[in-house]
Amino acid sequence: MITVNVSGLKNNPSEALRSAKEDMVLVMNRDEPDALMIGVNQMKALDMPGVRTALATALFKDGDLSLARAAKLASMTLAGFITHISRLGIPVISQSDEEVESDMDTLDEWLAS
């Protein structure tokens, strides 16, 4: 196990991430354990059934991955991933009312031309 303190993590996060690929990294905060970093490949977590899909779904829902990248992470086709998130009640497109209205106005203008 490799130990780093919070300030070391702030100063050089890439070193801790590289280390987490090989071994567990314990992050200490004021001489107390604060977090444990474990590389997903080290645990072979992404090879476990359903993990890729669940991770991709959560990252897409939180806005951290695009639809296409989430589908790729889940090892699904784009259409398959859209179907998957739709079944879970997660919107494929999230727009404000103003954005939808603006898009509809643009569409109306385009259709009229």
Secondary structure, DSSP 4 states (H G I P E B T S, - for coil): -EEEEHHHHHH-HHHHHHHHHHS-EEEEETTEEEEEE--HHHHTGGGSTTHHHHHHHHHHHTTSS-HHHHHHHTT--HHHHHHHHHHTT--SS---HHHHHHHHHHHHHHHH-
